[in-house]
Amino acid sequence: MLFLFSITWGAASGWWSLLCVLAGALYAWLLYRNPLQLSRPYRTALAMARAVTVSLIGLLLVGPMVKTTAYRPQKPLILIAQDNSASIHLFHTPGFNPQQLTGALAGLQQQLGNDYEVHNFHFNQQLHPDISAAFNGKQTNISAALQQLNERYVNQNVGAVILATDGLYTIGADPEAAAQQLKTAVYTIAMGDTTLRRDARINNVNYNKTALSGNDFIMEVLTEADQCRGQTLRLTVAEDGRAVQTQNLPVTADSYHKTVAIKLHAGRKGLHRFTISLSPLVNEATYANNTQTVYIEVLDARQKVLLVYASPHPDVSVIKQAIEQNKNYEVKAVSAAQLNTVKPADYNLVILHQTTLIDNAVLKNTFGSSSTPIWYVLGAQGNLAAFNSEQQVLQINSARQDWQEVFAAAVPDFTAFTVTDSTLKKVTALPPLLAPFGNYSATANAQVLLKQKIGNVASPYPLLLFGKAGSRPVAVLTGEGLWRWQLSEYATYGNHHAIEELIGQSVQFLTANASRQRFRVYPAKNVFNEGEEINLNAELYNEALELVNTPEVSLTLKSNSGKLYSYQFSRTDQSYQLGMAALPPGEYTYISNTRLGNTPFTASGRFSVQPLNAESLQSAANHALLKRVARQSGGVMLLPGQVNRLAALIKQNENIKTIEYADQHYAEAIELNWVLGLILLLLSVEWILRKREGEL
């Protein structure tokens, strides 16, 4: 590392340095001009020491800035990302030796020498340190691994990325886009086997996660087969272990694809396991992809939601789509002018988008004195005066009906229901909504989930709150522009999970109160993936339908093999949560118990943990993808047996070289300890010499 420094005078003039030198010389001349009992060499040396000392002290008083520049060389970084997924182990070329490959990758540092710095990683769903020969990953996300490398080594001297994989990914985006963001050469090691083997598989199953009892529903099964021409596939669908339908599928091509529509009947209420399987053929590459299991919940009936809007608006579509993600809800969106086409009294929840009960005689006559929950969504087309007059949960006083942009700010002590931290974090980063300008006042029993943030200033005004008007649950969203949230979330995260959870949980809370269900225990979802943490929520209401969490809540979990697990819920503000470690694949039922006063409560349910077989769905490696990634980045694709060429290729690449970084630092001269030390040294030497010669 090389250090250089220079002096910057700043506000002072550089001419002061000349004055300091003259002052030092004058001081030394005055001190040593008279004849002393010193020889001429001593007098000259002492005079020079005193001149330098006084000059340095004068310079320190002037206060120049000293700029120090340190040149720090950084070796080129060679990043190795090795695919550790199960497909590498399941499908490979004859003679492939995984230990030999991983050993060669791990030994690349020794081949490159001290002029390079090699960092080793392996990946499946996520990126992990070091090379691994286990090849047991349940899923492969090549794009996420490349993105994590890019984020971890941003603004560093990355010379090359070595990507060792078969090119097959089961989750995540296209790896080509992620590779382009690296801005460096990517050398790909093409593992796996591109040969099409005899293999019949179920590629995908399209189905609705819920069905209504007594209705028929359709399940679409995508079947595929390679090198099976002339064979007959036997497709069987079993419900809870009992075969309910069988079909024979003749294979008419070497590369066979067919989507089979299966009509099934929803019987008794509950969560049902459907196993879709293909009969095994002789000499198949693997039988692991011949079976898929899905779970469908059969419901007694749907909750009905009436969405009334003053005029067409993109927010109406956003709300409707978010609610319909939960098949327990049936949403009817209708304009206020067309309410005569529906029966409002049949609905369990009313959402009023920029309208009120007062604005429409049908709404007022149907819901004016009922306890049906209402969710108000305010907007520029609405009537604030009518909104204020028909409910007391929230009052907005404004001299004029102006609107302003407001961001969402999460309220940490919200307890009415549970919203995940990731959703709240996403919502607070979304674009602003348009909310009415004015003074807001909410009732004491109202609970605020989101507050308004105006620019960078947090305000006490609510953006989304929940309360009660007598026995009627009421929610109010004070801003419009949810369509901006939907577009922004998809552009950033590739999904609508945050807005779907926010609206879905709000609707679930409002309809749960309406049904007076005082003790609820429900899983975060009905089907969990193997290896995933299991989360359950519990809510307990008193007779006034207020959330309480004073009593203990226990839960007994039973697997399909009869094994029992006992748990205790943890309190979170006014509700309960339970997080379980990953469970083995299978179906689980639970019974939860609590007691409030002298009243016992029991809730039951079920969920399933499904095995992950994604790595066995495709056997032919995608070397074409790896070749494109390497070519576009200036790298080369190699086969596993050619790994020993990597070191030579990297050394021959003129773009992979050591880079020097310049670190500049400014400090006042008086802060430099070595200057003060030099002054002290000169004074000490002068004093010692004068003392020795008897001049003190």
Secondary structure as the mmCIF struct_conf table of DSSP 4:
data_model
#
loop_
_struct_conf.conf_type_id
_struct_conf.id
_struct_conf.beg_label_comp_id
_struct_conf.beg_label_asym_id
_struct_conf.beg_label_seq_id
_struct_conf.end_label_comp_id
_struct_conf.end_label_asym_id
_struct_conf.end_label_seq_id
STRN STRN1 LEU A 2 THR A 8
TURN_TY1_P TURN_TY1_P1 GLY A 10 ALA A 11
BEND BEND1 ALA A 12 ALA A 12
TURN_TY1_P TURN_TY1_P2 GLY A 14 GLY A 14
HELX_RH_AL_P HELX_RH_AL_P1 TRP A 15 TYR A 32
BEND BEND2 ASN A 34 ASN A 34
BEND BEND3 GLN A 37 LEU A 38
HELX_RH_AL_P HELX_RH_AL_P2 ARG A 40 VAL A 62
STRN STRN2 MET A 65 GLN A 74
HELX_LH_PP_P HELX_LH_PP_P1 LYS A 75 PRO A 76
STRN STRN3 LEU A 77 ASP A 83
STRN STRN4 SER A 85 SER A 85
HELX_RH_AL_P HELX_RH_AL_P3 ALA A 86 LEU A 90
BEND BEND4 PHE A 91 PHE A 91
TURN_TY1_P TURN_TY1_P3 PRO A 94 GLY A 95
HELX_RH_AL_P HELX_RH_AL_P4 PRO A 98 ALA A 106
TURN_TY1_P TURN_TY1_P4 GLY A 107 GLY A 107
HELX_RH_AL_P HELX_RH_AL_P5 LEU A 108 LEU A 112
TURN_TY1_P TURN_TY1_P5 ASN A 114 ASP A 115
STRN STRN5 GLU A 117 PHE A 123
BEND BEND5 ASN A 124 GLN A 126
STRN STRN6 LEU A 127 PRO A 129
BEND BEND6 ASP A 130 ASP A 130
STRN STRN7 GLY A 137 GLY A 137
BEND BEND7 LYS A 138 LYS A 138
HELX_RH_AL_P HELX_RH_AL_P6 ILE A 142 ARG A 152
TURN_TY1_P TURN_TY1_P6 TYR A 153 ASN A 155
BEND BEND8 GLN A 156 GLN A 156
STRN STRN8 VAL A 158 THR A 165
BEND BEND9 GLY A 167 GLY A 167
BEND BEND10 THR A 170 ALA A 173
HELX_RH_AL_P HELX_RH_AL_P7 PRO A 175 GLN A 180
TURN_TY1_P TURN_TY1_P7 GLN A 181 LEU A 182
BEND BEND11 THR A 184 THR A 184
STRN STRN9 ALA A 185 ALA A 190
BEND BEND12 GLY A 192 GLY A 192
BEND BEND13 THR A 195 THR A 195
STRN STRN10 ASP A 199 ASN A 206
BEND BEND14 LYS A 209 LYS A 209
STRN STRN11 THR A 210 LEU A 212
TURN_TY1_P TURN_TY1_P8 SER A 213 GLY A 214
STRN STRN12 ASP A 216 ASP A 226
BEND BEND15 GLN A 227 GLN A 227
TURN_TY1_P TURN_TY1_P9 ARG A 229 GLY A 230
STRN STRN13 THR A 232 GLU A 239
TURN_TY1_P TURN_TY1_P10 ASP A 240 GLY A 241
STRN STRN14 ARG A 242 PRO A 250
BEND BEND16 ALA A 253 ASP A 254
STRN STRN15 SER A 255 HIS A 265
BEND BEND17 ARG A 268 LYS A 269
STRN STRN16 GLY A 270 LEU A 278
TURN_TY1_P TURN_TY1_P11 VAL A 282 ASN A 283
BEND BEND18 ALA A 285 ALA A 285
BEND BEND19 TYR A 287 TYR A 287
TURN_TY1_P TURN_TY1_P12 ALA A 288 ASN A 289
BEND BEND20 ASN A 290 ASN A 290
STRN STRN17 THR A 291 LEU A 299
BEND BEND21 ASP A 300 ASP A 300
STRN STRN18 GLN A 303 TYR A 309
BEND BEND22 ALA A 310 SER A 311
HELX_RH_AL_P HELX_RH_AL_P8 PRO A 314 GLU A 324
TURN_TY1_P TURN_TY1_P13 GLN A 325 GLN A 325
BEND BEND23 ASN A 326 ASN A 326
TURN_TY1_P TURN_TY1_P14 LYS A 327 ASN A 328
STRN STRN19 TYR A 329 SER A 335
HELX_RH_3T_P HELX_RH_3T_P1 ALA A 336 THR A 341
BEND BEND24 VAL A 342 VAL A 342
HELX_RH_3T_P HELX_RH_3T_P2 PRO A 344 ASP A 346
BEND BEND25 ASN A 348 ASN A 348
STRN STRN20 LEU A 349 HIS A 353
BEND BEND26 GLN A 354 GLN A 354
BEND BEND27 LEU A 357 LEU A 357
TURN_TY1_P TURN_TY1_P15 ILE A 358 ASP A 359
HELX_RH_AL_P HELX_RH_AL_P9 ALA A 361 PHE A 367
BEND BEND28 GLY A 368 SER A 370
STRN STRN21 ILE A 374 VAL A 377
TURN_TY1_P TURN_TY1_P16 ALA A 380 GLN A 381
BEND BEND29 GLY A 382 GLY A 382
HELX_RH_AL_P HELX_RH_AL_P10 LEU A 384 GLU A 390
BEND BEND30 GLN A 392 VAL A 393
STRN STRN22 LEU A 394 ASN A 397
BEND BEND31 ALA A 399 ARG A 400
STRN STRN23 TRP A 403 ALA A 410
TURN_TY1_P TURN_TY1_P17 PRO A 412 ASP A 413
BEND BEND32 ALA A 416 PHE A 417
HELX_RH_AL_P HELX_RH_AL_P11 ASP A 421 THR A 428
TURN_TY1_P TURN_TY1_P18 ALA A 429 ALA A 429
BEND BEND33 LEU A 430 LEU A 430
HELX_LH_PP_P HELX_LH_PP_P2 PRO A 431 PRO A 432
STRN STRN24 LEU A 433 PRO A 436
BEND BEND34 GLY A 438 GLY A 438
STRN STRN25 ASN A 439 ALA A 442
TURN_TY1_P TURN_TY1_P19 ALA A 444 ASN A 445
STRN STRN26 GLN A 447 ILE A 454
TURN_TY1_P TURN_TY1_P20 GLY A 455 ASN A 456
STRN STRN27 VAL A 457 ALA A 469
TURN_TY1_P TURN_TY1_P21 GLY A 470 SER A 471
STRN STRN28 ARG A 472 LEU A 477
STRN STRN29 GLU A 480 GLU A 480
HELX_RH_AL_P HELX_RH_AL_P12 LEU A 482 TYR A 493
BEND BEND35 GLY A 494 ASN A 495
HELX_RH_AL_P HELX_RH_AL_P13 HIS A 497 ALA A 514
TURN_TY1_P TURN_TY1_P22 SER A 515 ARG A 516
STRN STRN30 PHE A 519 PRO A 523
BEND BEND36 ALA A 524 ALA A 524
BEND BEND37 ASN A 526 ASN A 526
STRN STRN31 VAL A 527 ASN A 529
TURN_TY1_P TURN_TY1_P23 GLU A 530 GLY A 531
HELX_LH_PP_P HELX_LH_PP_P3 GLU A 532 GLU A 533
STRN STRN32 ILE A 534 TYR A 541
TURN_TY1_P TURN_TY1_P24 GLU A 543 ALA A 544
STRN STRN33 LEU A 547 VAL A 548
BEND BEND38 PRO A 551 PRO A 551
STRN STRN34 SER A 554 SER A 559
TURN_TY1_P TURN_TY1_P25 ASN A 560 SER A 561
STRN STRN35 LEU A 564 GLN A 568
HELX_LH_PP_P HELX_LH_PP_P4 PHE A 569 PHE A 569
STRN STRN36 SER A 570 THR A 572
TURN_TY1_P TURN_TY1_P26 ASP A 573 GLN A 574
STRN STRN37 SER A 575 MET A 580
BEND BEND39 PRO A 585 PRO A 585
STRN STRN38 GLY A 586 LEU A 596
TURN_TY1_P TURN_TY1_P27 GLY A 597 ASN A 598
STRN STRN39 THR A 599 GLN A 610
HELX_RH_3T_P HELX_RH_3T_P3 ALA A 614 SER A 616
BEND BEND40 LEU A 617 LEU A 617
BEND BEND41 ALA A 620 ALA A 620
HELX_RH_AL_P HELX_RH_AL_P14 HIS A 623 SER A 633
TURN_TY1_P TURN_TY1_P28 GLY A 634 GLY A 634
STRN STRN40 MET A 637 LEU A 638
HELX_RH_3T_P HELX_RH_3T_P4 PRO A 640 ARG A 645
HELX_RH_AL_P HELX_RH_AL_P15 LEU A 646 GLN A 652
TURN_TY1_P TURN_TY1_P29 GLU A 654 ASN A 655
STRN STRN41 ILE A 659 GLU A 668
HELX_RH_3T_P HELX_RH_3T_P5 ALA A 669 GLU A 671
HELX_RH_AL_P HELX_RH_AL_P16 ASN A 673 ARG A 692
TURN_TY1_P TURN_TY1_P30 GLU A 693 GLY A 694
#
